[in-house]
């Protein structure tokens, strides 16, 4: 159950778009369309922003979008805003080996 | 409104035990899956355990054999029994769920977390 790999940090200016990658294996991301993304501000609980690779929960901004290709999932934040500065985690079902889940290593998004 | 409230955290010595509780409201716990996720100080999220709608339970390798997840449907409460605690188990423990059972592995409701500290 190795953690999914994310870049440690990504930055952008207000209004720009940024993309965060999340690389797994054929046992997790590559086998299931069950990738989710979470936003976490300091001292707060995580918030679900994407599920099933591309779907947004009610109330989540359309500026957040998800995709997947092979063993890599991606989160794109368009029209970057100051409030987007936070830690972001991907998560995948990893049922081939163990019917559980695995999180990514976290990406700190900085708005310049 | 969905609400999850964790209790039971605290300070314990290495080798000790703790039981965490997660009181749920606003949905029926037996109708969906519930999970525990932890976050060591200054570190990332780590999935710990899940209990599915049918009662099946699964664990991360790091806690297998030491932790046990369960739920009491009548009390709408999720539990995590933690035995043989190690220093590396020190973390904030969150319970989380897909309260509608329709988010395909996405956890859309989280508690505020409870801190577990294991000392030597």
Interface residues (C-beta under 8 A of the other chain):
Chain A: X1 X3 X32 X33 X34 X35 X36 X38 X40 X45 X46 X47 X48 X50 X51 X52 X55 X57 X87 X89 X91 X92 X93 X98 X99 X100 X101 X102 X103 X104 X105 X106
Chain B: X35 X37 X44 X45 X46 X47 X49 X50 X52 X56 X58 X59 X60 X61 X62 X94 X96 X103 X104 X105 X106 X107 X108 X110 X111 X112 X113
